Amino acid sequence: MSGSQSYKTDIILTLYKDLRTVFRLVDVAMLSGVTDIPGLSKKLNYYVRKKQLENPRKGIYVKPDYNREELACCLYSPCYISLGYVLQKKGIIFQYDSQITVISYLSRVKEIDNQSYRYRKLKGELLVNNTGVMQLPNYVNMAVAERAFLDMLYLSPEFYFDNLNSLDKSLINKLLPIYQSGALTKRTEKLLCHV
């Protein structure tokens, strides 16, 4: 086996041994130790043609069975999954929506592999404050239900919630100050006074 063949095998093996399922070009360079970025890009595109990797967006490579939540957190960073996606999973809202909703530094909707990703902009100091955001072992940043509730109420003041009973009021009260919004505090108190 020639040195270049061994080298190619090492890159794909390195990626498949890694717990991540989504990689930016820079991630692959760091994992593999390759400094020739154009050459690395060519090698990765070879793996795409051989169907060992997929390339859903420029500069992003994924394993065939990639985690869509992980991709959501990789497209625009910093970001975290929140809003309707989390609220639906936690039974706070009942309306089904397959869209993955993400808090980020920009507002945008992306459609990749029949999955819709909706990014909502939140001001910088709120976005980088990770209070109430879990960093899951699968490289996914996801808001706890209480943070997702406050994010939604902050961005969509008139939003209707189906079931607030499972929310932790004391955690909400700990999270409220990070928003620095009297109006949000009043809306929250009004919604939670009957729960």
Beta strands, then each sheet from edge to edge (+ up, - down):
strand 1: 22-24
strand 2: 54-57
strand 3: 60-62
strand 4: 80-81
strand 5: 100-104
strand 6: 108-112
strand 7: 115-121
strand 8: 133-136
strand 9: 140-143
sheet 1: 1+ 3- 2+
sheet 2: 4+ 5- 7- 6+
sheet 3: 8+ 9-
end
